[in-house]
Amino acid sequence: MAIKREPEKHANHERWLVSYGDFLTLLFAVFVAMYAMGQTDKKKAEELTQSLRESFGYSTQASAGQKGVLQSHDIKPIPAIKPEMAVIPITDRMPPAGPRQGNVGGGAGSRQMAGEKEFREMASAIEAYLVKQGFQNKVALSITQRGLVISLKEAGFFDSGSAKLKSESIQTLRGIADTLSRYANRFRVEGHTDSMPIRSTEFRSNWELSTARATNVIHFLIDSAGFSPESLSAVGYGEFQPVVDNSTAEQRAKNRRVDIVLLADEAAVGEARPEIMNHR
């Protein structure tokens, strides 16, 4: 009896789809696992970040009664202060720079004359105060043979072409005057401009502008800071006493200033100009 042969099976050319499907399944599982691991790490990182923020007082959810933890609203940027200024307390009013007796800014009375030591103390105290007020870049301090020189830059105290003090500078100027008035020295207020000519209905030239600015500072010291007129003098130099050349806009800005000079004892008589030292 003849054996029947089964019909020859045709080759299955689509078997690769099984392997391909298995590969996609495994690939999907790998990506799911990686995603899950990534989410776990992110959560842990957030927990670590939150813990560190709370430790350093930056968390708004920190307990108000928790000791050793600062609230975020109590943290403020720390300004760069020179080492010699670190021991000077910073308050809303100027810290005392020396003994103060007798009338403010008036006759000598029992107030002492300031010398180089007192000039340095006042300069450090004023610098600390300026940092507190945010005016450290608008006032320059130097100690010269004439005495302590406080240079009020135009950008902080006057509008361009104007001799009127800016309202936002009044508090800062009053704080500076509070420390200067503690000594019996005389004061000289000097107005300076750059070399750019000015012609307006109010000022014919830089002479008038510089003199008007110095005079207005004088009036402020008398009317608002209680200085005695006998201790003050004003002068306008126009553009003829620059501290730097007037070649660039930045240099011209440095020359536009009003200098309040707390005169040394010898300078009150001779008012010599050569500088012998700088505070900065």
Rosetta silent file (secondary structure, phi, psi, omega in degrees, C-alpha in Angstrom):
SEQUENCE: MAIKREPEKHANHERWLVSYGDFLTLLFAVFVAMYAMGQTDKKKAEELTQSLRESFGYSTQASAGQKGVLQSHDIKPIPAIKPEMAVIPITDRMPPAGPRQGNVGGGAGSRQMAGEKEFREMASAIEAYLVKQGFQNKVALSITQRGLVISLKEAGFFDSGSAKLKSESIQTLRGIADTLSRYANRFRVEGHTDSMPIRSTEFRSNWELSTARATNVIHFLIDSAGFSPESLSAVGYGEFQPVVDNSTAEQRAKNRRVDIVLLADEAAVGEARPEIMNHR
SCORE:     score description
SCORE:     0.000 S_00000001
   1 L     0.000  131.388 -176.009    0.000    0.000    0.000 S_00000001
   2 L   -75.058  134.928  178.038    1.446    3.323   -0.986 S_00000001
   3 L   -82.535  128.243  179.662    2.278    5.813    1.847 S_00000001
   4 L   -77.876  128.854  175.599    0.680    9.150    1.359 S_00000001
   5 L   -89.581  135.967  177.239    3.049   12.012    1.653 S_00000001
   6 L   -69.908  146.923 -179.949    1.856   15.104    3.337 S_00000001
   7 L   -61.252  137.803 -179.750    1.813   18.103    1.119 S_00000001
   8 L   -63.567  127.423 -179.735    5.021   20.123    1.454 S_00000001
   9 L   -74.343  141.029  177.856    4.441   23.179    3.652 S_00000001
  10 L   -76.510  142.451  179.526    5.158   26.511    2.159 S_00000001
  11 L   -63.389  134.045  178.289    7.921   28.569    3.878 S_00000001
  12 L   -87.353  106.253 -178.064    6.541   31.211    6.284 S_00000001
  13 L   -85.532    4.010 -178.132    8.201   34.457    5.280 S_00000001
  14 L  -110.501   14.275  179.619    6.500   36.459    8.068 S_00000001
  15 L   -65.705  -23.096 -179.855    8.149   34.744   11.057 S_00000001
  16 H   -64.027  -22.975  179.568   10.375   37.790   11.509 S_00000001
  17 H   -64.951  -30.324  178.610    7.350   39.680   12.753 S_00000001
  18 H   -65.105  -48.120  178.554    7.339   37.536   15.886 S_00000001
  19 H   -64.110  -39.260  179.464   10.914   38.454   16.683 S_00000001
  20 H   -63.858  -40.145  177.790   10.263   42.079   15.792 S_00000001
  21 H   -64.228  -42.266  177.281    7.245   42.160   18.099 S_00000001
  22 H   -61.851  -39.564  179.978    9.288   40.665   20.933 S_00000001
  23 H   -63.654  -43.816  178.644   11.986   43.274   20.315 S_00000001
  24 H   -63.713  -38.268  178.776    9.472   46.157   20.452 S_00000001
  25 H   -63.063  -46.317  178.877    7.997   44.755   23.646 S_00000001
  26 H   -63.755  -40.860  179.925   11.410   44.582   25.291 S_00000001
  27 H   -63.794  -40.825  177.285   12.309   48.061   24.025 S_00000001
  28 H   -62.104  -41.733  179.875    9.066   49.460   25.422 S_00000001
  29 H   -64.069  -38.220  178.866    9.783   47.791   28.767 S_00000001
  30 H   -63.108  -46.228 -179.046   13.278   49.323   28.825 S_00000001
  31 H   -66.147  -36.783  176.560   11.952   52.827   28.187 S_00000001
  32 H   -62.052  -43.125  179.751    9.234   52.402   30.821 S_00000001
  33 H   -65.015  -41.936  179.296   11.866   51.313   33.344 S_00000001
  34 H   -64.811  -40.426  178.511   14.133   54.240   32.435 S_00000001
  35 H   -63.325  -43.992  179.946   11.245   56.690   32.733 S_00000001
  36 H   -62.503  -42.266  178.035   10.273   55.291   36.112 S_00000001
  37 H   -64.017  -40.011  179.258   13.872   55.549   37.321 S_00000001
  38 H   -63.480  -41.872  178.122   14.103   59.116   36.044 S_00000001
  39 H   -64.796  -37.247  178.585   10.954   60.141   37.884 S_00000001
  40 H   -64.860  -45.164  179.729   12.256   58.590   41.104 S_00000001
  41 H   -63.766  -38.836  179.462   15.561   60.458   40.852 S_00000001
  42 H   -62.899  -42.196  179.467   13.751   63.709   40.121 S_00000001
  43 H   -64.340  -42.402  178.471   11.578   63.278   43.160 S_00000001
  44 H   -64.705  -39.556  179.423   14.581   62.520   45.340 S_00000001
  45 H   -63.939  -40.246  177.894   16.427   65.516   43.912 S_00000001
  46 H   -64.448  -40.009  178.453   13.462   67.767   44.692 S_00000001
  47 H   -63.993  -41.463  178.311   13.313   66.405   48.232 S_00000001
  48 H   -64.615  -43.781  179.231   17.051   67.043   48.688 S_00000001
  49 H   -61.339  -44.833  179.518   16.747   70.561   47.250 S_00000001
  50 H   -62.482  -39.034  179.418   13.805   71.363   49.506 S_00000001
  51 H   -64.027  -43.216  179.248   15.702   70.055   52.523 S_00000001
  52 H   -65.919  -41.564  179.145   18.728   72.213   51.729 S_00000001
  53 H   -61.602  -41.424  178.447   16.594   75.307   51.140 S_00000001
  54 H   -65.725  -36.987 -179.746   14.864   74.818   54.478 S_00000001
  55 H   -64.451  -35.266 -178.839   18.216   74.361   56.216 S_00000001
  56 L   -96.201    7.170  172.869   19.478   77.674   54.846 S_00000001
  57 L    84.193   18.782 -178.114   16.244   79.524   55.492 S_00000001
  58 L   -97.755   -1.548 -177.564   14.974   79.917   51.931 S_00000001
  59 L   -87.236  130.508  177.112   11.781   77.927   52.357 S_00000001
  60 L   -76.547   -9.816 -179.964    8.577   79.906   52.754 S_00000001
  61 L   -96.774    3.388 -178.797    7.097   76.874   54.487 S_00000001
  62 L   -64.320  143.663 -178.835    9.671   76.869   57.285 S_00000001
  63 L   -66.605  132.883 -178.630    8.149   76.939   60.735 S_00000001
  64 L   -65.021  -26.542 -177.515    8.145   80.389   62.269 S_00000001
  65 L   -94.874    0.745 -177.139    9.009   78.928   65.640 S_00000001
  66 L   -75.482  123.477 -177.930   11.823   76.668   64.448 S_00000001
  67 L   -74.159  144.006  175.139   15.098   77.764   65.963 S_00000001
  68 L    80.861    1.875  179.935   18.132   78.269   63.785 S_00000001
  69 L  -117.297  125.047  179.822   16.088   78.588   60.573 S_00000001
  70 L   -89.687  143.594  173.980   15.715   81.974   58.888 S_00000001
  71 L   -78.036  148.529 -175.089   12.625   82.897   56.937 S_00000001
  72 H   -61.617  -32.622 -177.691   13.210   83.724   53.276 S_00000001
  73 H   -75.024   -9.020  177.654   11.783   87.228   53.645 S_00000001
  74 H   -91.717   -7.386 -175.035   14.425   88.004   56.300 S_00000001
  75 L   -95.366  126.010  179.212   17.329   87.222   53.974 S_00000001
  76 L  -128.203  151.932  177.856   18.842   90.135   52.040 S_00000001
  77 L   -59.924  141.603  179.829   21.961   90.346   49.852 S_00000001
  78 L   -92.710  117.771 -179.167   25.077   91.289   51.783 S_00000001
  79 L   -70.079  154.488  177.372   26.835   94.324   50.221 S_00000001
  80 L   -75.467  116.771 -178.674   30.552   94.327   49.670 S_00000001
  81 L  -120.876  137.679 -179.296   32.069   96.303   52.533 S_00000001
  82 L   -62.803  149.370 -177.172   35.712   97.059   52.965 S_00000001
  83 H   -54.448  -39.510 -176.230   37.444   95.224   55.853 S_00000001
  84 H   -72.062  -11.735  179.823   38.090   98.429   57.762 S_00000001
  85 H   -94.806   -6.783 -171.310   34.377   99.233   57.609 S_00000001
  86 L   -64.241  -26.043 -176.167   33.200   95.917   59.034 S_00000001
  87 L   -89.281    0.148 -177.054   33.197   97.119   62.632 S_00000001
  88 L   -92.847  122.719  179.160   31.038  100.156   61.897 S_00000001
  89 L   -68.226  140.615  179.593   27.336   99.648   62.685 S_00000001
  90 L  -107.149  119.742  179.446   25.003  100.523   59.815 S_00000001
  91 L  -128.986  176.225  178.174   21.763  102.238   60.805 S_00000001
  92 L   -68.673  -24.097  175.144   19.187  104.448   59.114 S_00000001
  93 L  -106.665  159.940 -179.882   20.977  107.430   60.661 S_00000001
  94 L   -66.044  135.059  174.679   24.654  108.157   60.434 S_00000001
  95 L   -70.020  147.216  179.648   26.724  106.516   63.201 S_00000001
  96 L   -58.886  135.659  177.774   28.629  108.973   65.394 S_00000001
  97 L  -107.466    4.279 -178.881   32.082  109.724   64.060 S_00000001
  98 L   164.859  179.942 -178.866   33.259  111.631   67.091 S_00000001
  99 L   -63.408  146.905  179.539   32.205  113.870   69.954 S_00000001
 100 L  -135.851  112.369  179.499   29.372  116.291   69.320 S_00000001
 101 L  -140.563  157.969  178.292   28.805  119.246   71.562 S_00000001
 102 L    81.258 -169.560 -177.956   27.595  122.780   71.073 S_00000001
 103 L   -74.598  148.607 -178.665   25.437  124.022   68.183 S_00000001
 104 L   -69.155  122.889  173.739   25.216  122.006   64.983 S_00000001
 105 L    60.453   12.972 -176.736   27.598  123.327   62.364 S_00000001
 106 L   -94.753 -142.388  178.847   27.818  126.630   64.169 S_00000001
 107 L   -64.323  167.650 -174.611   30.638  128.295   66.053 S_00000001
 108 L   -57.682  -41.289 -179.201   33.416  126.184   67.461 S_00000001
 109 L    53.296 -132.422  177.576   31.897  126.062   70.958 S_00000001
 110 L  -102.395    6.293  178.269   33.280  123.022   72.760 S_00000001
 111 L   -74.709  147.067 -175.099   33.422  120.884   69.598 S_00000001
 112 L   -90.789  161.103  174.488   36.875  119.754   68.561 S_00000001
 113 L   -81.629  136.101  178.292   38.733  120.268   65.312 S_00000001
 114 L   -83.254  138.436  174.806   38.963  117.150   63.149 S_00000001
 115 L  -115.871 -164.424 -176.601   42.388  115.941   62.041 S_00000001
 116 H   -58.450  -40.942 -179.531   43.584  113.114   59.821 S_00000001
 117 H   -61.855  -45.988 -179.957   42.449  110.437   62.292 S_00000001
 118 H   -68.134  -34.566  177.432   38.942  111.898   62.498 S_00000001
 119 H   -59.813  -43.517 -179.071   38.824  112.340   58.721 S_00000001
 120 H   -67.094  -39.238  178.470   39.463  108.604   58.267 S_00000001
 121 H   -64.139  -43.713  179.357   36.843  107.698   60.858 S_00000001
 122 H   -65.198  -41.637 -179.572   34.273  109.936   59.187 S_00000001
 123 H   -61.251  -43.698  178.942   35.129  108.591   55.726 S_00000001
 124 H   -65.381  -41.076  179.647   34.626  104.981   56.877 S_00000001
 125 H   -65.089  -42.232  179.894   31.359  105.860   58.634 S_00000001
 126 H   -66.354  -40.276  178.213   30.037  107.708   55.575 S_00000001
 127 H   -60.943  -43.485  178.376   31.004  104.840   53.270 S_00000001
 128 H   -62.145  -40.632  178.841   29.107  102.375   55.448 S_00000001
 129 H   -65.164  -40.410 -179.879   26.086  104.679   55.434 S_00000001
 130 H   -64.111  -37.141  175.819   26.228  105.040   51.638 S_00000001
 131 H   -61.360  -43.477  178.988   26.176  101.251   51.251 S_00000001
 132 H   -60.885  -39.365 -177.428   23.071  101.161   53.430 S_00000001
 133 H   -86.213   -8.120 -177.250   21.410  103.836   51.288 S_00000001
 134 L    74.660   23.969 -178.239   22.554  102.345   47.960 S_00000001
 135 L  -110.287   15.523 -174.608   24.489  105.526   47.107 S_00000001
 136 L   -63.777  -23.072  179.417   28.015  104.059   47.248 S_00000001
 137 L   -95.727    2.922 -177.196   28.497  104.605   43.501 S_00000001
 138 L  -114.545    1.506  178.083   27.209  108.172   43.555 S_00000001
 139 E  -137.202  134.550  176.605   29.579  109.644   46.146 S_00000001
 140 E  -116.071  140.345 -178.606   33.391  109.590   46.160 S_00000001
 141 E  -119.416  140.850  174.540   35.516  110.172   49.285 S_00000001
 142 E  -151.863  153.922  176.161   39.129  111.257   49.561 S_00000001
 143 E  -114.781  120.589 -177.080   41.443  112.716   52.187 S_00000001
 144 L  -122.598 -178.479  177.345   43.733  115.444   50.921 S_00000001
 145 L   -63.460  -26.205  178.212   45.979  118.102   52.399 S_00000001
 146 L   -74.865  -30.426 -178.153   42.929  120.352   52.459 S_00000001
 147 E   143.945 -152.586  179.581   40.875  117.891   54.498 S_00000001
 148 E   -88.361  125.263 -178.095   38.060  115.397   53.897 S_00000001
 149 E  -112.323  120.655  176.161   36.500  115.751   50.426 S_00000001
 150 E  -108.828  110.796 -177.378   33.019  114.323   49.760 S_00000001
 151 E   -96.302  114.232  177.130   32.283  114.446   46.016 S_00000001
 152 E   -89.200  112.722 -177.348   28.583  114.352   45.166 S_00000001
 153 E   -75.155  143.541 -177.868   28.294  113.052   41.615 S_00000001
 154 H   -54.499  -41.540 -174.976   25.792  114.772   39.343 S_00000001
 155 H   -57.905  -29.118 -178.044   24.078  111.467   38.477 S_00000001
 156 H   -94.721  -18.894 -169.701   23.004  110.974   42.096 S_00000001
 157 H  -126.621  -17.729 -178.317   22.135  114.518   43.143 S_00000001
 158 E  -139.912  147.365  168.224   21.247  116.694   40.119 S_00000001
 159 L   -78.012  157.110 -178.600   19.476  116.356   36.801 S_00000001
 160 L   -59.973  128.227  178.421   21.513  117.296   33.752 S_00000001
 161 L    75.520    7.867 -178.506   21.724  121.076   33.395 S_00000001
 162 L  -116.925  149.157  177.922   19.831  121.637   36.669 S_00000001
 163 L  -105.132    1.790 -178.745   21.008  123.043   40.002 S_00000001
 164 L   -84.929  131.619  178.345   18.075  121.661   42.011 S_00000001
 165 E   -65.520  136.998  175.761   18.835  118.767   44.349 S_00000001
 166 L   -66.799  141.454 -178.525   16.994  115.549   43.499 S_00000001
 167 H   -62.212  -34.723 -178.232   14.347  114.646   46.055 S_00000001
 168 H   -73.230   -9.896  179.932   15.677  111.072   46.354 S_00000001
 169 H   -95.802   -8.573 -173.086   19.108  112.398   47.366 S_00000001
 170 H   -62.415  -47.001 -177.933   17.900  114.533   50.280 S_00000001
 171 H   -62.183  -42.039  179.596   17.931  111.783   52.917 S_00000001
 172 H   -64.188  -44.147  179.404   21.418  110.652   51.923 S_00000001
 173 H   -64.686  -36.415  178.146   22.781  114.204   51.985 S_00000001
 174 H   -66.041  -38.536  178.058   21.183  114.802   55.385 S_00000001
 175 H   -65.203  -40.526  177.031   22.857  111.671   56.763 S_00000001
 176 H   -62.909  -44.884 -178.792   26.254  112.804   55.469 S_00000001
 177 H   -62.817  -32.118 -178.550   25.750  116.271   56.961 S_00000001
 178 H   -61.227  -37.951  178.263   24.863  114.756   60.344 S_00000001
 179 H   -77.686  -39.773 -179.060   28.356  113.308   60.687 S_00000001
 180 H   -63.245  -31.184 -174.655   30.162  116.346   59.241 S_00000001
 181 L   -74.881   -2.292 -176.480   28.458  118.680   61.706 S_00000001
 182 L   -81.836   -1.634 -178.212   30.095  116.998   64.703 S_00000001
 183 L  -125.991  161.719 -173.600   33.306  118.974   64.301 S_00000001
 184 L   -89.691    2.556 -179.535   34.240  122.638   64.456 S_00000001
 185 L   -63.052  156.697  173.822   36.063  122.727   61.107 S_00000001
 186 L   -82.937  160.905 -177.872   34.978  125.111   58.370 S_00000001
 187 E  -123.608  143.467  176.196   33.358  123.824   55.163 S_00000001
 188 E  -128.268  123.128 -178.910   33.909  124.754   51.553 S_00000001
 189 E  -107.611  122.958 -172.109   31.371  123.671   48.911 S_00000001
 190 E  -121.673  124.980  177.512   32.738  123.604   45.357 S_00000001
 191 E   -95.141  139.392 -179.253   30.726  123.183   42.153 S_00000001
 192 E  -136.904  148.168  175.038   32.270  121.560   39.054 S_00000001
 193 L  -129.315  178.772  171.667   31.046  120.759   35.538 S_00000001
 194 L   -89.913 -171.238 -174.446   32.468  119.083   32.451 S_00000001
 195 L   -89.540   -0.365  179.193   33.758  120.948   29.405 S_00000001
 196 L   -71.860  125.785 -177.841   30.519  120.746   27.406 S_00000001
 197 L   -66.912  148.932  177.784   29.163  124.291   26.964 S_00000001
 198 L  -130.468  134.678  174.430   25.722  125.124   28.355 S_00000001
 199 L  -140.178  113.049  179.995   23.417  127.938   27.346 S_00000001
 200 L  -140.478  173.777  178.904   19.946  128.059   28.805 S_00000001
 201 L   -66.358  -22.401 -177.636   17.472  130.625   30.031 S_00000001
 202 L   -95.215  -37.799 -176.268   18.641  129.897   33.586 S_00000001
 203 L  -126.275  124.914 -179.733   22.400  129.507   33.156 S_00000001
 204 L   -75.681  -32.995 -178.493   24.530  131.482   30.774 S_00000001
 205 L  -155.570 -179.662  178.612   27.554  129.202   31.175 S_00000001
 206 H   -65.762  -23.673  176.616   29.070  126.438   33.294 S_00000001
 207 H   -59.295  -50.065 -178.100   30.256  129.095   35.744 S_00000001
 208 H   -65.046  -40.995 -179.348   26.674  129.908   36.696 S_00000001
 209 H   -63.823  -47.272 -178.207   25.610  126.236   36.815 S_00000001
 210 H   -65.652  -38.721  179.049   28.495  125.133   39.041 S_00000001
 211 H   -68.060  -39.962  179.755   28.057  128.113   41.372 S_00000001
 212 H   -64.321  -40.227  178.829   24.293  127.561   41.630 S_00000001
 213 H   -64.852  -44.271  178.407   24.762  123.896   42.548 S_00000001
 214 H   -62.271  -41.465 -179.295   27.298  124.736   45.252 S_00000001
 215 H   -65.553  -39.217  179.554   25.019  127.484   46.600 S_00000001
 216 H   -66.683  -35.303  174.778   22.002  125.160   46.714 S_00000001
 217 H   -65.717  -39.287  176.101   23.991  122.613   48.722 S_00000001
 218 H   -58.269  -48.324 -179.475   24.963  125.460   51.076 S_00000001
 219 H   -61.143  -37.797  177.872   21.299  126.393   51.510 S_00000001
 220 H   -63.609  -45.809 -179.228   20.444  122.766   52.248 S_00000001
 221 H   -61.317  -33.737 -179.713   23.163  122.524   54.912 S_00000001
 222 H   -79.870  -49.939 -172.312   21.862  125.713   56.542 S_00000001
 223 H   -78.825  -36.183 -173.527   18.092  125.209   56.194 S_00000001
 224 L  -108.255  -22.138 -177.777   17.785  121.428   56.585 S_00000001
 225 L  -112.484   -0.744  173.764   20.917  120.322   58.452 S_00000001
 226 L    76.045   21.331  178.082   21.292  123.250   60.899 S_00000001
 227 L   -74.675  150.972  176.853   24.730  124.449   59.776 S_00000001
 228 L   -85.718  133.381  178.954   25.814  127.960   60.663 S_00000001
 229 H   -56.559  -29.997 -178.691   26.387  130.256   57.661 S_00000001
 230 H   -64.895  -20.237 -177.427   29.622  131.473   59.287 S_00000001
 231 H   -94.947    1.681 -171.695   31.176  128.023   58.846 S_00000001
 232 E  -121.796  150.763  171.446   30.374  127.715   55.133 S_00000001
 233 E  -146.183  150.853 -178.257   31.603  129.099   51.822 S_00000001
 234 E  -126.747  147.434  179.081   30.606  128.323   48.227 S_00000001
 235 E  -151.036  146.166  176.264   32.531  128.541   44.965 S_00000001
 236 E  -116.452  125.148 -178.789   31.917  127.548   41.341 S_00000001
 237 L  -100.717   -5.858 -175.737   34.828  126.339   39.202 S_00000001
 238 L    60.193 -135.722  179.937   32.875  125.556   36.027 S_00000001
 239 L   -97.346   12.605 -167.735   34.861  123.112   33.876 S_00000001
 240 L   -97.366    7.292  173.670   38.269  124.413   34.924 S_00000001
 241 L  -132.129   59.435 -177.793   39.105  122.034   37.810 S_00000001
 242 L   -73.096  151.469  175.257   38.536  118.554   36.269 S_00000001
 243 L   -89.728  -24.361  175.862   39.634  115.389   38.074 S_00000001
 244 L  -140.132  171.846  177.998   40.118  113.574   34.744 S_00000001
 245 L   -66.866  155.328 -178.381   40.271  114.501   31.080 S_00000001
 246 L   -97.218   29.783 -173.199   36.980  115.323   29.329 S_00000001
 247 L   -73.382  -35.986 -175.877   37.635  113.055   26.327 S_00000001
 248 L  -119.960  165.169  178.955   34.856  110.478   26.941 S_00000001
 249 H   -62.278  -38.590  179.575   31.328  110.522   28.339 S_00000001
 250 H   -65.038  -40.716  178.761   32.455  108.474   31.339 S_00000001
 251 H   -67.850  -39.868  178.902   35.246  110.927   32.111 S_00000001
 252 H   -64.316  -34.624  178.197   32.928  113.916   31.761 S_00000001
 253 H   -63.101  -36.170  178.471   30.508  112.268   34.210 S_00000001
 254 H   -67.747  -29.962 -178.518   33.294  112.104   36.823 S_00000001
 255 H   -79.703  -21.623  178.967   33.968  115.827   36.425 S_00000001
 256 L   -82.917  101.939 -171.956   30.325  116.827   36.997 S_00000001
 257 E  -159.349  165.610  168.569   30.244  116.985   40.775 S_00000001
 258 E  -125.054  121.026 -179.293   29.860  119.108   43.908 S_00000001
 259 E   -96.669  125.317  169.690   32.635  118.715   46.483 S_00000001
 260 E   -99.254  116.051 -175.427   31.921  119.268   50.165 S_00000001
 261 E  -109.415  115.025  171.453   35.309  119.873   51.769 S_00000001
 262 E   -84.787  104.808 -168.354   35.675  119.591   55.529 S_00000001
 263 E   -74.119  137.002  170.503   38.737  121.798   55.798 S_00000001
 264 L   -67.963  164.013 -175.689   41.758  120.896   57.866 S_00000001
 265 L   -57.946  -44.479 -178.996   42.902  123.562   60.315 S_00000001
 266 L   -69.934  -36.211 -177.483   45.732  124.726   58.042 S_00000001
 267 H   -68.591  -26.815  179.118   43.533  124.577   54.937 S_00000001
 268 H   -62.785  -23.226  179.588   40.994  126.880   56.546 S_00000001
 269 H   -97.082  -55.819 -175.503   43.635  129.595   56.287 S_00000001
 270 H   -94.337  -26.928 -177.564   45.659  128.762   53.186 S_00000001
 271 L    48.830   55.467  176.888   43.371  126.204   51.475 S_00000001
 272 L   -67.675  147.397 -174.231   46.269  124.471   49.720 S_00000001
 273 L  -100.639  -24.757 -174.398   45.143  122.149   46.940 S_00000001
 274 L   -59.034  135.017  178.005   47.818  119.403   46.476 S_00000001
 275 L   -85.404  140.381 -179.658   46.563  115.960   47.526 S_00000001
 276 L  -117.053  -14.143 -179.644   48.781  113.920   49.834 S_00000001
 277 L  -161.911  162.397  175.701   46.671  110.821   50.408 S_00000001
 278 L  -126.476  143.232  177.067   43.473  109.056   49.364 S_00000001
 279 L   -71.835  -37.382 -177.510   41.047  107.257   51.617 S_00000001
 280 L   -91.359    0.000    0.000   40.315  104.626   48.970 S_00000001
